[in-house]
């Protein structure tokens, strides 16, 4: 069986995350810490935090969502672009890890106690790239309630931005928000006309 790039990413992230579960020193070296990045020049943390997760549930949810939507994005890239699907998908995923944490890097650069792990920002980017191509494709809310992707997307962005502003829990809402926005615009770097496709898809829906 030939593995696609999405499956390979899931295997790599899962293997490193599981390995780090029982080795806190590995988790400590890979996790995102803005203070360490800025003051100790440990720039690898801007990307490496996406390889580790805080718990089995965190890992399983992220990898299930990535498995579900990554396949769709690979298909859309095949249809929209003339070759280069694998490299485009890799660029999307890896760059989203970094882009989704830039706001937090600035916000927490003087806070040595702030840490973050997980590929949620990149996973959000993949989900929202799929929404750009097919905005009414249903997403299962809580795994059971079908909701059109565009409606889910609007609610997700509003909620993530609101919770990022409140900063009352340990969830990286900034990464979710900026990852989602990045996922919407990433394909436009290659083909700006996809914005027109998105608009046409929105207005062509039959209620």
Secondary structure, 3 states (H helix, E strand, C coil): CCCCHHHHHHHHHHHHHHHHHCCHHHHHHHCECHHHHHHHCCCCHHHHHHHCCCCHHHHHHHHHHHHHHHHHHHHHHHHHCCCCHHHHHHHHHHHHHHHCCHHHHHHCCCCCCCCECCCHHHHHHHHHHHHHHCCCCEEEECCCEEEEHHHHHHHHHHHHHHHHHHCCCCCCHHHHHHHHHHHHHHHHHHCCCHHHHHHHHHHCCCC
